[in-house]
Amino acid sequence: MKKDLNTPKFLKYALTLLLSSIYSGTLAQNNQILNNKIRKITENKYNNLDKLYKYLHANPEVSFQEKNTSRRVANELKKLGFQVTENFGGYGVVGVYKNGNGPTIMVRADMDALPVKEQTGLPYASKKTTQDDLGKVVPVMHACGHDIHMSVMIGTAQTLIALKSSWKGTLLFIGQPAEERSGGAIAMLKQGLFEKFPRPDYVLSLHASASLAAGKVAYKTGPALANVDMVDIFVYGEGGHGAYPHTTKDPIVLASRIVMALQTIVSRVISPFEPAVVTVGAFHAGTKHNIISGEAHLQLTLRSYSDEVRNKTIAEIKRMIKHIAISAGIPKNKLPKMVLRDEYTPVTFNHVALTKRLKKVATGILGKQNTEDAKAVMAGEDFGRFGRTKANIPICLFWLGTVDPAKVAKYKKAGKQLPSLHSAFFAPVPEKSIKTGVQTLTASVIDLLNNK
């Protein structure tokens, strides 16, 4: 070896290949040993996770009301030795666990449920009700899998603590409120999540999938979930008797013209290479058959993957409603009013290199047959906010299969659609889903902690 400089190039190359092969073989063997440990711990601890999941499922709380849910998440983290801060950014929970010098990894789980009446027929189905913001009594259900998310996060925390001799660094585990109304992430960030606690090097999360078989995970690099905006349009006219429409300026007719015109934004204004959605979800007007009302109210949702398309869509709506009203003879002091609600959810942009890396880790522990590529969807997730701060932290949200594989095959054969997220019939398979999530997330966190 002392005469290395005189060694022929091909011998140097052969030696490099040999050393690389030995290193790769050792690394693969070590990873396999670690993965086996993760699987064993997950199996041993599942009974407690099953109890936690069924408690959370049976006791859901809607956005901004997650008092008992957050307390349970906080107590679970405290039992594991995390330093826990409660009521951060609303009912947010922040848990910190330091284990020597190393990277900081943030894992986030959302906690809120939806005003949906559960119809799954499960023995632990929710029978809860609550009062909404208007004082109306509404049913409550975990129809979006947030109970799965919390259970996986706690299971991951348990497994990481059991394996703490295998990694060094800091864990930042977050129970986030109000995801469904896009308020929780921004509230936690505004209160100083990345300033008052260790700033993460990477931020991870998962989301239950209502179409992917339990036991599988799926990854999408780049834009994975969309920008989401909620828009109200108030259309004004001149009301009167339904028998004398010529003496009125009918806001229902005007609003109908606006609804039809809005459909051309995606088809004729936005490039066909850019995904976008403009949906009118509600149309409110009038009180009686023979009365022409003086006002109509439209409620819209907008979806896109880029800020440019989002801004262009909003600007085009403003332009359209103004000029359609003018063409109908509506005076300037009665032109339609557009209100962009303060419920904006930014695109979830999965960091490309990080996502590819985590997919490789998932393949190692689950097998290639259980690790898939996902397509981008037009649903929204305020998880994207954690990657849009000045710190520009790499983030990744992956999909966790939750559906009985036999059910997936049955529905596919029949050409039927499975119950979607937010459906009253959405019923995840707990054991296989939670175990897969814990194994994947634990292996991912350890890989990032040991190999920044």
N, C-alpha and C positions, 0 to 999 in steps of 0.2 A: 504493500500500500504506500510505502514511502516513495516508490518510483511511479506514483500514479500519473504524473505529468507525461511520462514516457509510455504509458499504456495505450495501445491502439484504440481508436475511437469506438470500434465495435465492441471491444471488451468493456469500455466505460459504459456504453449503452446497455450491454447485457447486465452489468453489475447494478446499474440504476433500476432496471426492470425487476431484477431479483429482489432488491431491497424494498422496492415499491410493493411487490407482490406479498412479501413477508409482512410489511406494515398493514396492507389492506386486509390480509387474512386475519391478522391479530385484531384489527379494529372491528371487523365483521364478527369475529368470535366474541369480543367484549360486548358488542351491541346485542348479540343474541342472548348472552347471559343476562344482561340488564333487562331485555324485553321479557325474558322468562320470569324474572323477579317481579316485574310490573304486572304481568298476567296473574301470577300467584297471589300477590297482595290484593289485586282487584277482586279476585274470587273470594278471598277470605273476608273482605270488608263489605261485600255486597249487601248482606242482610240489613245492616244499618242504613245503607243508602236506599234500599227498597222502602224502609219505614219512613225515611225522610221524604222521598219522592211522593209517597201516597199521602203523607200529611200535607205537603205543599199543594198537591193536586186537589185535595178535598177542601182546602182552606185558602182559596185564591183571593187576591185583593187587586182592585183596579189601579190604574195610574194615579200617583200622588196620594194613595191611601195604603201604601205597603208597610204599615206600622208593625204588624205581627210577623210578616214575612221577613222583613229586614232584621228584626230582633232574633229570629230563628237562625238566619244566615250568620249573623254576628256571633251568636253563642256557639255555633258549630266551629267557626274559625278560632274563637277564644280557647275552646277545648283542645285545639291542636297547637296552641302556643303562639298564635298570631297576636301582634299588637293591633287592637281593633279600635277604629273610630266610627261611631254611629252618627246617624242624622247629618250626613255630609251631602250637601246639595239636595236637600229634601230628606227622604228616607234612605239615602245612599249609605253603603257600608264600605269601609276601606280597611283591609287587613294587610299588615306588613310582617314578613318573617325573614330575618337576616341569618344567613348561614355562611359567614366568612366573606372574603373578597371575591367579587365576580360581577357579572352582568345583573341587571334588574329586569325581570320579566313580569309583565302585567297580564293577568287573566281576568276577563270580565264576563259576568253573567247578568242578564236582565231579570227583573223580579216581578214585573206587573202582569196582571191578567186582563181579560176582556169582558165587556158586558154582553155575554152570550149565555144562553140557557143550555147547559150540557144535556146531550141526548145519546151518550155513548152506552148507557146501561151498565157501566162498570160498577163493581161493589164499592169503590172509593170515589165515585163520581161526585162532583161538587153540587151541593144544594144551597150554596150561599147566595145571598142577595146583598145589595148595598144601595145607598143613595148616590145618584150622580150629581154633577155640579148644579143641576136645576132642581134638585130635591126629589127627583123621580126615583122610585124603587126599581132597580134593574138586577137581573141575575148576573152571576159572575162565574167565569170558567177560564182555566188555563188552556185556551184554544190555539195557542201559538208555541207551545212547548217550553215556556220559560221555566216551568217546574223541572223539566229535563235538564235545562241549562244549569240551574242552581245545583242540582244533585250531582251533575258531572263535575262542576267546579269544586264542590266539597270533597268528592271522591278523589279528585286530582290532588287537592291539598293533603288529604290523608296519605295518599300514596307517596307523594314527594317527601313528606316528613318521615315516613317509614324508610325512605331511601336517601336520607340526607347525607350519608357518608359517600354518596355517589356524585354529589354536585356541590358547587360553591356559588354563592351569589345571594340575591334578594328576590323574594316573591312579593308581588303587589297584587292581591286578590280583591276584586271589586264586585260588590253587589249593587247593580245600577237600577234605580227606579225609573218609572215613566218612559220606557222605550216606546210603548205603543202610541204615545202622544208627543213623542220627539222632544221631551223636556229634560229627561234625566241626565244625559251625557253633557249637555251644555251647562246645566246647573252645577254639576260636579267640577267641570273645567273652570267655570267662572269663580267658584269658591276656592280654586287653587290646587286642584288635584295634582298637577305636575310640579307645583312649587312647594307645597307643604309636605309632600311625601317624596320618596325617592323617584326620580324621573326614570321611566322605563326605557330600556334599549329596544324592546320589542313589545307589541301589544297583540294578544291573541284572544279569539273568541270562537264560538261555534254556534250553529243554528240548526234546530231540528228541521228535518226535511219530511214533508208529507207524501213524497213520491219515491224516495230512496229506501231500499230494503234495510232493515236493522242489521247491523254488522258491517255496513259499508260507510265510507266517507267520500266526499267529493270536494274538489278544489277548483277555483277559478282565479286565474291571475288577472290583474288590472281591474276594471270596473266590474264588480260582482253584483251590487245592488244599486238602485237608481237614486238620483235626486228626486225628492218628493216635495211638492208644494200644494197647499190647499188655498183655493181662491173663491171669494164670494163676489158675485156681480149683482148689483141692485139696479134694476131697469125701471124707469119711471115713465108714466104716461098721463093721460087724462081720462078718468073713469066716467062711467055713466050707465044708462039703461041699455040692457042687451038688445032691446028692440030698435035702438037708434045708434048703431055703431058709427055712423057717419059723423056723429056729433062728439066722438071721443077720439083719443089716440091710444089704441089698445096695447098695453104693455105685454100682454100674452103673445100677441102676434109678433111684436117687436122682439121679445125674448126668444121666440121660436126661430125667427130669422137669425138671431145671434147664435143659437145652438147649431144650426145647420152650417153657418159660415165658419164656426170654430173648427169644424171637421176638415176644412181645407188647410189649416195651419200645418198639420203633419204631412198631408198629401201634396201640398203645393208651395209651402214656404220653407220648410225644413228639408235639407238634403236627404234623398232616399238612403244615403249611406250612414245617416245619423239616426239612431233610435229615439223616438219620442212618443208620448201619449198625452192626449187632451181628452179627458172624460168628464162629461156633465153627469154628476151622480144624483142631483136633486133639482127639481123645478117646482117652486112654490108660487102660487098666485091665486087670487080670487077666493070668494066665500060662498057664492050661490050661482045657480044656473043662469039667471037673467041679469046678473050684474057684471059689468066690465070694470075690473078693479083698476086702481091707480098705480099699482106697483107689482113687479114680479121679482123673484129672487132665485138666482142660479147658484149652485154649489159645484165647484170643479176640483178635480185632482189633476196635477201635471206631473209627468215623469220624463226623465232624461238622464243621460250619462255624462254630459259635459256642461260646464258653466256657460259656455257660449250658446248652446242650444237652449238651455234653461232661460237665459236672459232674452234670447230672441223670441221665444214663445211668449213670455210675459209681455214684452213690448208689442208683439203682434196682437195679442188679445186687447190691450189698451187701445191700439189704433182701430181695430175692427169695431169694437162696441161704440166708440165715439162716432165714427162716420156712418155706421148703420143707423144710429139714432138720428143723426142730422138728416139723413136721406128720408127718414120717416116724419120729418117735420118737428122733431122734439127741440124745444128752445135750449139755449146754452145753459140756462140755470137748472135744467132738468136732465142733463145728459147722464148716462149710466155711470155708476160709481163702482170701481173695482177695488176690492180689499184683499191684499195678500196677507194671509194669516201668519202669525208668528209661530208657525209649526213646521218650518222648513227643515227637511232632513237632507243632508248632503250625500253625494254618491259615496258608497263604500268602495274604496280603491285598494285592492289587495296588492301590497308590494310584491313585484314580480319575483325577485330573487328569493325573498323570504317564503313566498307561497310555494315555489318549486322545491325549496329545501324541505319544507314541512310535509309536502306530499311524499317526498322520498323517505322521510322518517316514518310516515304512516304506512307506506308500503312495507317497510322493514318489520313493523310489528303486526300488521294486519294481513299482509300478503297482497300481491299485485291484483288478485281477483277481487279484492274488497276496497280498492282505492281507484276512484274514477275522476275524470274531468267533468266539471259542472259547466252549465251555460249561465250566462248573466240573466238576471231576472229584473222585472220592473217593480218589484216590491222595494220598500225602503227600510233602512236600519240606521239608527243614529250612532251606531258603533263607528261609522265613518268619520265622525267628528274627532275621534282620538288620533287620527292620522292627519288632520288638517290644522294642527297648531303650528306655532312658529318653530317648535322643536323638530317638526317633520319626522316623526317617529314611524318606522315601518310597522304596518299592521297587517293582520290576516284573519279573516273570518272564513271558516270552512263549514260545509254542510254535513250533518250527522243523520244517517238513515235511522228511521224510527218505526217503519212499517213492517209488519209480519211478512217475511219473504213469500210465504204461500199466498197471502192476500194480494201482494203485488202481482204475482203470476196469474192469479185468478182474474183480477180486474183487467190485466193486459190481454188475456185470452178472450175475454168478453168484450173488449174494446170500450171499457168503461173507465171513467175518471175516478181516482181515489178521492176520499174526502180531503179537502185542502186545509192548509193552515187557516185559522179563524172560523173553521166549520164547527158546528155543534157536535159533529160526529168524529172529530179528530181524536184518535185514541192511540198514542204511541205504545209500542211494546217495551215496557220498562227495562227488564233485565239486560237484554242484548244491546239495547240502545245505550244505556248508562255505562255498561262495561266497555263497550267500544269507544265511547266518548272519553272515559277516564284513561284508558290505555293509550289512545292517540294523543290526548292533551298532555299526559304525563311524559311520554316519550319525547314529545315536541319541546316541552319546557326544559327537560334535562339536556337535550341536544343543544339548545340555544345557550344554556348556562355554561356548558362545558366547552363549546366550540364557537365563541363569538368571533 
